[in-house]
Amino acid sequence: MGLVFGDAWATNEGAELRLAYEHVMEQPADVVVSGKVTDDKGEALPGVNVVVKGTTRGSTTDAQGQFSITVPNPNTVLVFSFVGYRSQEITVGNSTRLSIQLAADDQSLDEVVVVGYGTQSRGTVTGSVAAVKADEIIRTPAVATSSALVGRVPGITARQTDARPGGGTNIQIRNMGSPLYVIDGIVADAGQFNNLGINDIESISILKDGSAAIYGLRAANGVVLVTTKRGKAGQKPVISLSGYYGLQNFTRYPRPANAYQHVRALAESDQNRGIPSTITAPELEKWRVGTEKGYQSFDYYDMVMRPNVPQSYLNGSVSGGSENVTYYVSASHLSQDALIRDYSFKRSNFQANVEAGLSKKLRIGTQISGRIEDRFQIGVPGLDDYFNPFLSIFSMWPTERPYANDNPKYINQTHNVNVNPATYRKEITGTIDELWRAAKANFTAQYDFDFGLSVKGTYSYNFSNFDFDGFEYTYDAYTYDPKTDTYNVVPGGGNQNPWRERRKRNITDRFMQLQATYNKQFGDHGLATVAAYERYDTDNKYLVVHTVPPNNYIPLMSFANQDLLIDEWNVTARAGYIGRVNYNYKQRYLLELLGRYDGSFLFAPGRRYGFFPGASVGWRVSEESFFKDKVGSAISELKLRASYGRTGSDLINDNFIVAPFSYLPGYNFLQGSAIFNGNYTIGVQPRGLPITTLSWVTNVSTNLGLDFGLLGGKISGQFDVFERKRKGLPAAQYDVLLPSEVGYTLPNANLNSDAIRGIEGALSYNGKVGGLTYTVGANATLARQRSLDIYKPRFGNSWDQYRNSAVDRWSSINWGYQVVGRFGSQQEIDAYNVDNDGQGNRTQLPGDFIYKDVNGDGVINNLDERPIGYAEGATPYFNYAFNGTLGYRGFTLQVDVVGAGLQTFRREVEQKIPFQNNGTSPGYIFEDRWHRADPFNADSPWIPGTYPAVRKDSPSHVNYSRRSDFWVTNVRYLRLRNLEIGYNIPKAFLSKLGMSAMKVYVNGTNLISFDNLKAIQVDPEISSNGALVYPPQRLYNAGFALSF
């Protein structure tokens, strides 16, 4: 920091601030200090926060960078802070006029990072903690918060397996499972996290290692901490508006065969199966030409899906504060239509954060939030109304018309009318409306003592209501008689099985916390402690009423029509005592000790509580004099970190490890039924042995890390090696048997163990060339689970052990057959001396797979299976990303590229078996296949292709029934996830309009993907092996953000 008093300079290491002395006087108490704040180029900085240190008294600079603030005495310290610049502190002294110059934040070592139950500066963090700022979160037009985290920081593994409107991305921390979410210090679930107002988020921190142990038995999979925005003391009201409008299309989806491909494949199938065909060559030619009536092709993808559907977002907020009160109030609305007509998602959010200083020491605050989510779709048959439209694309024949005689007034009775897209209209088949309403209120009070101690109390109440309203109609289907030009109702056709259903779920979450924090600096020694107690409980009531309605018009439900009633009530409760101590010496040697004594309602009294400790150490080598003298000019930051933490889990894969209240004896109600004396009686069932010995799973996390900065912070990076080991995974004691007459078996016990092991890293560079500023960054995470110990494993022989053992072996190994070639002719099949199909090769045709005879016994069977892939449907073991920004004279370019590998996609059903379920197949299967040149001449030559010769009604054929590396793809992809070009309107122009900032931009999401699934037209992130799922969308949008 440079201080200018006249022409004299005084220096203060570590800051870039210049103070011009303009007037000296004997300054009395409560005088007004004014001045101007500029950047390193001398341009005025509006919106800079100027706060009296240690108080809520503050001000903010205007459009010309000017400020004015009242200070109590010459010893007052003012703190100047602004996003993107290093915060500066200056003692006022005898100055009444200040000239302040802020430098751009290069190293961000003083950046405040939210950690468990407090904050720390980035330079003193000893755990593996990643942080995402607000501007990074809104960089992608994400519908769900989880989608905004993809590719941002190392440690996050992600996959969007189902991208239906309103859906989020499956994210995990280091592939450990679903993390714990904490929003403004309050434990939350994934639904609350994903449906936050995206513009209301100030920052997100990720606790990845032993630092998560402070959250106890729910933190085994890491913790995601969310902080919402607050107003700033002394800030004039700032009104902000932002929004965008965009058009969506699928990134990729398999297209069904057309009518000619479909009929030709039927003819080839008859030929390949050696059965007479009802299809003739002239008829096939008519299907190829497709102009004659009755021989048109129907594309059911085009009928089900529509292009360029809208997605829009609008947010408005106001924030500011006086010396004693700060506030932030926001409202937003998101609307996303589906590519399927009459399907949509809408969400409205409200957030109000207010804090008031009742005195210099006492502050109270509240955060009130609410949201309404509305998912609307039509009431097609089936439990998932998104599944059926995708099923219809491959279940309908392209040779059959949706409407009888192409008349839209009459639904055609197709071979499977329930998947006829002509019925996918809300006025025909009915509607389903799923509505979530949620309101949450947090109340806080904090008292700050003079000696560094703060005591804070928090209470939170959250109420969520889910309302499902479904009504599926009856409808008729018709056939057309051209002779009489009449439409005839098909008896029993259409849909004659209506239903009416209401579901209601009410969830109440209550949270209470009392926290004491002590921070004190003793010379070169810094000490910070936290002690807290908290309780958390939920009450979850669920009711379902299902009826068979007498008509399509009256929505009221009557007891006479009722055929199902479900009434459920579930409760949870947890409590914990928390403690943490942080110590540093000259911010060079760092130590953190933490612990939590936690209890869960799941377990028997006496086994409910456990102690979960953690510790981490750090050494900032770059602060050592020997290091600074030799390489300090090149290596500006070097910190070594190590951490250990132990947590507990009462959940495994989001399920309780034991059913609630299993430690109690007695009976389960509403179990079974019988007729007694002519009366229907519902019974009870013995609960079995009380489970009193099973307790939580113990998780031990260890982490070694390195943080570094080069060239004054232009280059920065971090690398971590980690392991999370779980002990006490529930398993059965198969060797201890109870007599079958008892009626139940022994409960599970804490017996097995596994571990997640991996490495992650990030590297970034920021620079400036003339007027061009730029940043580039990359991050990557590799994390995989390994099974360690299994309770008393037993095997029948060495093959059984090799094939099925899970002891000290990587988990989720995908086994199958290896395809080493294709039969080129019938002569080759006849001469082949390995039984390839288990039937002496009598089912084989040219083009069929030749499987590797691994053990050389001349027979292909399960003994020839070998590892061919990784886990299916899981988040990838390897995730990576590249991020970049460019800025020049108000123009900005932002690029995000994400990628993944070490995941497996296995094709089945519609994407594998020809004419699956008497439907059709993707066009590429019927086009690029082994076939005879003439489907009506069995002696014509074979023409090679990628896929085997078509056979209808043959799912058990070894081409399809065996899991092989032909149908299993180990996916790798690199996709341009986000590209944005923006322009910041010059401040000089905006000031004339009364605005302080305005940005306009165009953005594209999921623009292009480089992967090994392009040939089968499947997006690399989906997991449905039939591709019957809503894939990610490509979104083009234009937006704005302004404030005044």
N, C-alpha and C positions, 0 to 999 in steps of 0.2 A: 504494500500500500504506500502510495506516495502522498504526503501531506504538504501542501504549499501554504506557507505563511509569508506573504510578500514574495521575495525571490529565494527564500530558504527552503530547502527540501529536507524532510526527515523520512526515513524508510521504515517500513514494517513488513517483515517477510511474509509471503503467502497471499498477498492481496494485490488487486489492481484498482486502486481507488485514488483519486486526486481531489484534494480539498483546497480551494482557494480562499484565503482569508481576505475578507473585504471590510470588516468593521470590527473593532475591538472596544469593548466597554465593560464596565462592571455590571455583570448580568444578574438581575434579580431573579427570584423564583417566578415560575410560570410566565416565561417570555416566549414570544413567537419566533421560531426559526424557519426560514424559507430557503429555497434554492432551486437548482435545476439538475436533473439527472440525464446524462447522455451516454451513448455507447462509445466504443473505442474509436469510432469514426467521427465522433462529435455530433451525431444525430440524436435528437431528443427521443427519450423513451417514455411513452405514456403508459400508465397502468402499473408503475413500479410501486411496490408496497414499502411504506416508511413507517416503522413501528418503534415505539419506545421499548427497549429490551426489557423483558420480564413483565410486561403489562399487555393489556389489550388496546391501549391507546395507540392510534395510528392514523395515517393519512395515505394518500395515493397521488401519483403525479397525473397532471392533466395532459391534454393532447400535445402541449408544447414542452412536456417534461417538467413543468413547474410543480412545486409542492409547498405546503405550509403546515406547520405543526407546532403545538404548544408543548414546551418541555418544562419540567419542574426546577432544574438547577443545572449548573455547568457540568456536572459529572454525568449527566444523562448520556446513555449510549443509544444511538439510533441504528436500527437494522434496516438495510436496503436490500430488497429481494425482488427478483423478477425471473420468470420462467426462461430458461436458456442462458442465464447469466449467474455468475457466482455471487452469493449473498455476501454483503459487506457490513462491517460494524465500525462505527466511528463515534468517539466521544465528542460531544458538542463543544466543550470548553467555553471560550468567550465569544464564539462566532454566532452571528445571527443570520448570516448569508453563506450558504454552502454551494459549491459546485462539485457535483459528484460524477465520476466516470466509472461505469461498470464494465467489466471484461467478460467476454463470452466464456461459458463454463466448458473447459476442455476435459478436465480429469474427473469431475463430479465426485471427488472423494468426500466432499462435504455434503453430498446428497443425502437427504434423510430417507431411510428405508424403514418401512413398517415391518416389525417383527412381532413375535408373540408377546402380547401384553405391554407394548410400548414401541418406541422407535429408536433407531441407532443411526449414526452416520455411516455411510458406505465404507469409509476407511477403517472403522473399528469393528465391523461385522466379522465374526469368527466362524459362523455356520455357513452352510451352502444355501444362500438366499438369492433368489432372482426377483427383479422388480420390473414392472411394465407401467409406463406412464400413460396419462390420459390421451396424449396425442397419438400414441402408438395404438391404443385400444380402438379409437374411432377411425383409424386408418383404413380398416376393412369394413364395408357396409354389412356387418354381421347382424343376423337376426337374434342370435343367442350369444351371451358373453363368452362361452367356451370357444366359439369359432373365432373370436377376436384374439385369442391367445396363441393360435396355431403359428408356429414358426418364429415366435417373438423371442423366446429365451431357451437356453439349454435346459434339459430335464423334462420338458413337456413332450409327451408322446401323444399323437392324435390320429383319429380316423373318423370320417363322417360316413358311417355305414348306411344311414337312412337320412336323407336331406329333405324330408317333407316339410311343408311350410310350418314355421314355428319350431322346427327341430334344431338341436344343437349338434356339436361335435363331441364324440367320445374322447375325453382327455384323461390322461393319467400322468402322475409324476413318476418318472423312471419306471414305468410299466408295473407299478406296485399295486394298482387297483384304484378304485374311486377315492379321491381325496376328501378330506374334511374341508368344508367351506365355512369361513367366518367373515361376516359382513358387519363392518363397524363394531367389531368386538363381540358380536353375537353369533353363536353357532347357527348355521343355516343348512338347508338341503340343496341338492343340485337344481331343483326347480326354481327356488328363489334366486340362486346365482345366475342361472341362464336367462332369467326374465327380468333382470335389472334394466333400468333405463341406461342405455350404453353411454349417453352423454353425462350421466350423473356420477360416473366413476372417476375418481381422482387418481387412484393407483391400485395395482394388484401386486402383492408380494407372494412368492412361492417358497415355502419352507420345505426343503428337500431331504434333510439329513436329521441328525440328532437334535437340531434346534426345534424340531416339531414335537419333541417329547414333552414340552411344556403343556401341550394340549392332551396328553395322557392317552387313554384307552381308545380314542377315536382317531388318533393321528398317525396310525401305523403306515398309512399310504401317502403321507405328506399332507400339507395344509395350504390352502389357497386363502389369503387374507385380502379382503376388499375394503378400501376406504373410499367413501363417497365424498363429494365435493362440499366445501364449507365456504362461507364468506370470509373476508379478511377485514381485520380491524382498521378503521380509518379509511376504508375504501368507499368511494362514491358509488351509488347504484350503477351496476353494469347490466344492461339488458342484452341478452344473446339470443339469436335465432339461427337455427341451422336446419337443413333438410336435404333430401335428395329424391329423385324419381328415376326408376330404372326399369328395364325390360329383361325378363328371364327366359332362358332356354336351357334344356338339358345339355350338360357337357357331352354326354354320349349315351346312347341307348340302342340295343340290338333292334334292327328292323326285321319284321316278319317276312316270310316268303310271299311273293305275289302269286296270283292264281296259276299262272303257267308253271312256275317253279314247283308249286304244291302238287298240281296234277301230274306233272312229269315225274316227280319223286314217287307218287303213288304207283305209276306205271313201272318205274324202275324197281320199286319194292316188290311188286308182284313178280317181276322177272327174277329178282335176286332170291326170292323165296321159292321160286318154282311153282307158282300157282297161276291159274288163268286170270287174266286182267279184264276188267269190264271197260277199260279205257282203250279207245282206238286211236290210230294215228291221225285220221281226219279230225276227231274230236280234240285231240291235243293241239293240233294246229289252230283250231278255233280259239282255244284258250291263249295261245301265243299271240294271235292277232288282237284279240280282245275287243272287237268292235261289234260283233253280233250280239243281239239281245240274249241274255242268259249266259253269256260267256265273258262278262266283265269281271275285272279284278277289284276287290275291296281291300283297302289298306286300313286295317283297324288301328294301327298306331296313329294315323292321321285323324281317325274318327274319335279316338279317346283323348289324344293330346292336342293342344292348341299352342301355337308359337307366340312368343313375345308377350308374355303376361306380365302385369305390372307388380312392382314392389316399391313402396314409398315410405318415407319417414319424415317426421317434423318434430322439432324440439324447440321449446322456448324456456328461458330461465332468467332469473334476476338474482344478483348477488351483491353483497356489499356489507357495510358495517360502520358503526360509529365507534367511539372509544370504548363503549361498554357492551354493545350488542353486535353480533355478526349473524348473517342470514344467507341462505341459499334456497331458492324455491324453483322447482322445475316441473314441467309437464311435457310429455311426449306421446306420440302416437305412431305405431308401425302397422302397415298393411301389406300383406303378402298373399297374392293369389297363387293358386296351384295351376300347373299346366292342364290339369283335369278340370273341366268345366264344373262350376258350382262347388268347388273346394276352395277354402280360404282360411287364412289366419290373421287375426287382428289383436293388437295389444296396446293398451293405454297405460302409461305409468305416471305416477305423481311422487315427488320427493320434496320434503321441506326439512332443512337442517337449520336449527336456530340455537345460538348460544348467547347467554347474557351474563355479564359480571355484576352480581348484586353488591359486591364490594371488591376491594383490591385483592382479596384472598378467596372469595367464594364465587364460583361460577356454576350455573345450571344450564342444561341444554336438553334438546329433544331432537330426535330424528323420526319423522313421520313419513311413511311411504305406503303406497298402495298400487295395485295393478289389477287390470281386468284382461284376461286372455279369452279369446273366443275362437274356437276351432269349429268350422262348419263344413260338413260334407253330406253327401246324399246317402240314404239308407240302403245301400246295396247289400245283398246277402253276405253273411260271413261276419266274423268278429272284428276284422280290420278292414275298414272301408277304403283304405288305400291299396290293399292287396288285390282286390277283385278287378279293378280297371287294368292293372298290369297283367293279371292272369288272362284277361279277355284278349289281349293282343296276340297271344300265342294259342289260346284255346279256340278262338273262332277260326273257321276256315275262310280263306280269302275268296273262296268260290261261292259263299253264301251271303246273301244280302241282309242287312240289318232290318229293313222294312219290307213287308210283304208288297211285292210289285213296286218296290221303291216308293211307296206312298207313306210319308212320315206320320200319317194318322194311324197306321196299323203296324204294330211290332211283329216282326217275322218270328215264327216258332222255329228257331234254328235248332241245330242238334244239341245245343246246351244253352237254353234261353237265359239262364241266370247270369251268363257272362256276355250276353248280347249288349253292346254299348248303347243300343237304341233305348235301353231301359235306364241309362245313367242320366236321368233328369229328375230333379227334385219333385216335379209335379207328377211323375210317373211312379217312382219307387219310394219316395218319402225322404225324410231328412234326419240328420243327427247333428245336434248342437252340443258341444262340450264347452262349458264355461267355468273358468277359474276366477274367483274373486279373492283378493288377499289384501289385508291391511295390517300394518306393523307399526308399533310405536315404541321407541326407545327413550328412556328418561335417565338423565345423568345429573349428578351433583358432585362437584369437586371443591375441596378446600386445600389451599396451599399454605403451609406453615412457613415461617421465616427461615427456618434452619434447613430447608431442602426437602422436607417431607410433604407429600401430597396424598390425600385420601379421597378416593372416588367411589361412589356407589352407582350402580347401573341396574335398571329393571327394564325388561323387554316383554312385550306381549304381542304375539302374532296370531292372527286368525285367518285361516284359508278355507274357502268353500268351493267344492267341486260339484257342478250340477250337470248331469248328463240327461239329455232329453232326446229320445229316439222314437221314430215312428216309421216302420216299413210297411208300405202299402201292398195291397193285392193289385194285380193287373192281368189283363188277358193278352194272349198272343194269337196270331192269325196265320192262316195259309190263304193263298190266292188261287182262285180257280179261273184261268183265262177263258175257259169255254163259256162260262156264265158271267164273267166279269164280276165275281162276288168275292167278298172277304169272309172267311169262315173262322169262327172262334174254335180253337183247339180245346176239346174237353180236358180239363186238368192241366192245360198248358199255362204259360206265363208263370206268375207267382201266385200261389194260393195259400201261402203260409205267412200271413202277416204277424207282426209283433209290435208291441208298444212297451217301452221300458223307460223307467226313471231311476237314476242313480244319484245319490247324494252323499258327499263325504265332507265332514266338518273336522278340521284339524286345528287344535289350539297348542301353541308353543309358548312356554313361559321360561324366562331366564332371569336369574338374579346374580349379581356379582358385587363383592366388596373388595376393593383393591387399594393397597398402599404402595406408594413409590417414593424412593429416596434417592436423590442425586446430589453428589457433593464432590467438589474438587479440593484435594488437600495438597497444594503445591503441585508436584509432578504426578501425584497419584489421583486417579479418577475412580470413583465408586458409584455404582448404580444398583439398586436392589428393588425387587418387586415381591410382594406377598399378596395373595388373593385367595378368596373362597368364592365358589360359584355353584349354583344348582341349575339344572335344566330338566324339564319334563314336557311330555307331549300327551295329548289326549286325542285319539283318532276314532271317529265314529263313521260307519259306512252302512248305507241302506240301499237295497235294490228291490224294486217291485217290477215284475214282468207280467204282462197280460197278453191275451190273444184278442185283439180288438174286433168288434163285429162289422166295422166298416172303415173307410179311409177318411172320414170326415170329422168324427167326434174324438178329440184328443183326450177326453176325460177317461180315467181308469176306474173300473169297478171291481169289487171283490169277486163278483160272479165270473169275471173273465180272467182272474189272476191264476197263473200257473207256477209262479216262482216268487219266493221272498227270501232275501238274504239280509241278516242283521248282524253286524260285527262291531266289536269295540276293542280297541287296543290302546295300551298305555306304555310309556317308557319313562325312565327316570335315571338321572346320573348326577353325581356330585363330586367335587374335587377341591383339594387344597393345593395351591401353587406357590412356588418360590423360585426366585432367580437372583443371582448375584453376578454383576459384571465389574471387573477390575481392569484398569489399564495403567501402565506406567509410561508417561510421556507419549501416550497413544502409540507406543512402540511394542510393548509386551502386553498381550491381551488374554484375558481369562474369563470364561463364562461357566458358571455352575448353576444347574437348574434341577428341579424335581417337582413331581406332582404325585399326590396321594389321591388316587381316583377310585370311584366305586360305580358299579353298574347294577341295575335292578335285576339283571338276568340271573344272577348267581345266588346260591344259598347264603343265608346269614353266616358270617364267619369266613366267607370266601369272596365277598363282594369287593373288597378294597385291595389295592395293590400300590406299591410305590414304584414310580417310573422316573429314574434319574437321567441326567444328561450332562455332558461337559464338552467344552470346546476350548481350544487354545489358538492363538495367532501370534505370529512374529512378523512385524513390519520391518523387514531387513533394510528396506530403503531409507528408514529413519536412522540407521546406524551411521555414525560419522565415518567409519572406515569405508562404508559402501558409497556414501555421498561423495567423498573425496575422489574415489577412483572411477566410478561409473555413474554417478548421480546425474550427470548431464545427459546421459543416454537412457538410463533406466530410472524413470521418475517414480515408479511404485513397484514394490515387490513384497508380497505378503504370503506367508506360508500358513496354512490352516489345517487343523485336525479336529474331528469331532466324534463323539460317542453318544448314543442315546438309546434308551430302552422305553418302548411303549407297549401298550396292550391292545388287544382287539377283541371286541365282543361280536364283531361282524366278519364274515368270510364271504367274499363275492357279493356284498350288499345284503347278505342274509344273516340272521342271528345264528351264532354257532350252536345254540340250544334254544328250543322253544321257550317263550316267556313262561315263568312260573313252573318250569319243569321240576324244580326242587320240592314242589308240594305233592303229596299223595292225593288220591281221590279219583274223580271221574271227569270225563269230558262229556259235556251236554250235547244234545241233538246229534247223537251218533247212532245210526242204525234204526230199524223200526220192525214192528211185528203186529200181528192181529191177535188181540185178546178179547175173547167173548164178543167177537164181531166188531170190535172197535180198533181202529188204526192207532197205534201207540208208538211214539218216538222214544227211543231209548237213550241210555248213557253207556259209556265205555270206560273200563278201568284205565287209568293213566299209565299204568306200568310202574316200574321201580322209580322212585324219586331220584332225580339226578342231582347229587349233592357234591360230587367230586370234580366234575368238569368245570374248568374256569377259563379265563381268557387266554388267548394265544399271546405269547411273549415275542416281541419284535426287537431285535438289536440292530441298530444302524451305525455303521462306521463310515467315515468319509475323510479323505485326504485331498486338500485343495491348494491351488496356487492362483493368486491374483497378481497381475503385472500391468505396468504402464510404461510405454516407451515414448521418447521424444516429447517430453512435456505433456503427456496424455493424449497425443495424437493417435497412438496405437495403444489399445488396451485389450486385455483378455483374461480368461480364467479357464482352468482345467480342474476336473475332479475325478477321482476314482472312488467308487462306493460299493457298499454291500448292505443289504437289508436281510437279515436272517430271522426266520420265524421258527419258533419252537412251540410244541404243544398243539399242533394242528389236530383237530378231532378225527379219530379213527376208531373202528370197531376192534374189539379183542376177540378175534375169530376162534382162538384156541380155548376160550372159556365159554362153555355151553350151558344153557339152562334146559331142563326138560321141556319138550314141546307142549306138554299139558299146562305149563305156566301161562302160555298165551302171549308172552312177550320175550324180548331178548335183552341182554345187557346194554346199557346206554354206552355211547361213545366216550372215549377218554382222550386226554391230551397226550398224543403219542408221536405224531410225525413231525418232520421239519423240512423246510426248503429255504432257498435264498434267491434274492435278486442281486445280480452282479452287473456292473457296467462301468462305463466311462462317458464323460461329457465334456464339452468345451465350447468356448465362444471367443471370437476374435473380431475386433472392429478397428476401423481407421477413419479419422476425420481430418479434412484438410481444406485449404483455401488457395485458389490460384486467381489472383486478381479479384474480380467481382464474383467469381464462381466458388461456392461452398459445396462440399460434398462429404458424404459418409458412406462407408461400405462395411458390411458386417456379415459374419457367418457363425452358425452354431450347429452343433450336432450332439445327438444322444444315442448311445448304444446300451441297451439294458435287456437282460434276459433272465428268466427264472430257471433255477436248477433245483430239482428234487434231491434232497440229501438223505434222509432216513425214513424208512417205512417200517411199521411195526411188524416184526417177525416175518419177513418175506418168505414165501415158499414157492417152489417151482417143481414141475413134474420132470423136467429134463433141462439140458443145457440150452436147447432152442427156446424153450419156454422162458428161461431166464433172459436170454438175449433179446427176445421179442417183447417181453412184457415187464421186465424189471424197471422200477422207477428209483432205484437206489443210486445215488450220486450220478444222476444223468440229467441232461437238459430236458425240461418239461415240454409237453405238447409237440412231440415229434410226430410228423405225419408219415405214416408207412404206406407203401404201395408197391406196384409192379413197375418195372422199367421196360419201356418200349424200345427195342433195339433195331427195329426195321419193320418192313411191310412185305407181305406176300405179293410177288409180282405176277404170278400166274397160277393156274390150277395145277400145272406140272410141278411147280415148286412146292405147293401145298402137299401134293401126293407123295413127294420125295422127302418131306421134312420128317426127321426122326424124333422130334420132341412132341409130346402130346400137349399142344398149345392151348386147347380149349377144354380139356378134360373129357372129351368125347372122341378121341382118335382123329381130331381135326376134321370131322365130317361137317361141322357147321361153318368152316372157314371159306372165305372167298378172297380173290385178289383184292389187295388194299387193306385187308384186316391186319391188326397189330401182331407183331411177333414179340412175345415177352421174353425177357432174359431168364434163362434157366440158371439161376445163380448157383445152386448146389449141384448142378450137373447130373441130376437123377433122371432126366428124360421126361419129367412131368412138371407142368406149371401148376403150382398150388400155393397155399399160404406160406410154405417154407421158402418161397422165393421173394417174399416181400422184404423191402429194405427202406430205410429212411429216404423220402423224396421231397419233404417239405417241412414247413413250420406250422405254427398255430393258425387256425382258420377263424376269421371273424374278430380276432384280437387286435389291439393296437400294434403297429409294427415294432419290431425289436430295434430298428434303426430309423431315426428321424433326423432330418437336417434341413437347414434353411439358409438362404442368402437374402440380405436386405440392403437396399441402397437408396440414397436420396441425393438430389442435386438442387441447388438453389442459385438463381441468377436474376438479379434485378426484379424481384417480385415473382418470378416464375419458379415453380417447384415441380420436381419429378420424383415420384416415390415408386419403388419397385420391390416386391416381395416374391421370392421364389421358394417353394417348399418341396421337399422330396422325402421318400421313404423306401425302405427295403426290408428284407427278411420277414415277409408276411406271405401267406399262401391264399390263393383263390382257387377253389375246386368247383368245376362245372358239373352240374347235375341237372336232372329233369329237363326243363325246356331248353337249356343250353347244351344238352348232351344227347338226349334220346330222341330220335326222329318221331314225329307225330305224338309227342308226349301227351298222355291222357286224351287220346283221340283228337288232338288239336293239330297245330302246324308247328313249324320250327323256324329259327332264324334263316333268312335268305342265304347267308354264307354257307350254311351246312348243306343246303340243297343245291348250291351252285358249285362249290369247290369240293367235290366228292369223287371217289372212284366210281366209275360207271361204264357200262357198255356204250359204244358209239350209237347204237340204235336200241331204244328201250323195248322194241318189238321184235328184235332179232337176237336170240340167245347166242348166236355164233359170231356176232360182231365183236370187234376187238375191245379190250379194256382200255380206258383212258384214265391215267392216274390223277389223283386229287389229294387234297389235304385230309379230308374226312373219309371214314370207311364207307363202303357201299351201303345205301339206304335200305333199312329193313323196318317195316312197320310192325307194331305189336311184338317187339323182340327186346324188351328192356333187360331180359336175363342173359342176352348174348354176352360173351366175354369181352367184346369191344366196349360194352357199357357197364356191365355189372362189376368189373374189377376197377378198383381205384388205381390209376396209373399216372405216370408223369406226363402222359399226353393230355389228360384232362386236368391235371394239377399244375398251376402256374405259380412259381415263386415270384411274386410281384415286386417290381421296382419302378419307381416313377419320379419324375421331376416336372413340376407344374408351375406355371406363372400364375400365382394365386391372386396377386393384386398389382395393378398398374394405375397410377393416378397422375394426372397432369393438372396443376393448379396455378392460379394467378392471384396474388395479393394486391388489391387495389391500393395505389399510393395513398399514404396518410394525408398528404396535402390536399388531395381531391376529396377524401372522405370527410375531412374536417369541415368542409363547406356544406356537407349534407348532414352534419351533426353525428356522424358515425366515427368510431375509433378504429375499427378494423373490419375488413370484408375480404373473403376469399371465395372464389368460384372455381369449380373443378369438374373434370370428367374422370370417370373411374371405370375400370373393367376388372371383374373377378373371375377366376378360373378360366383364363383366356385360352390357354393351350397346355397340353400335357404330353410329355415324352415318356412313354411307358411300353411295356410288353403285353398289353391287353387290347391294343388298338385294333388288331385283326379281328377280335371277337366283339368289338363295339361295346365293351363294358368299361365303366369308369373304374379306375384302380382302387378307389376307396370303399366301394360297396362290399358287402359280405354275403348277400343272398346268392346262393349257388345257382339259382334259377334266374337271377337278375330281376326278380319280381319285386322291385323296391324302387323308391323314389331316389334317383341319383342326384349328385350335386348339380347345381345350376351354374350356368355362365350368365353373369349379370353385367349389363352395361348401364351406367347411370350418370346423371349430372346432378351436381349439388352446390350448395352455398353455405357459408357460415359468416355471420356478421354480428357485430356488437356495437352498442352505443350507450 
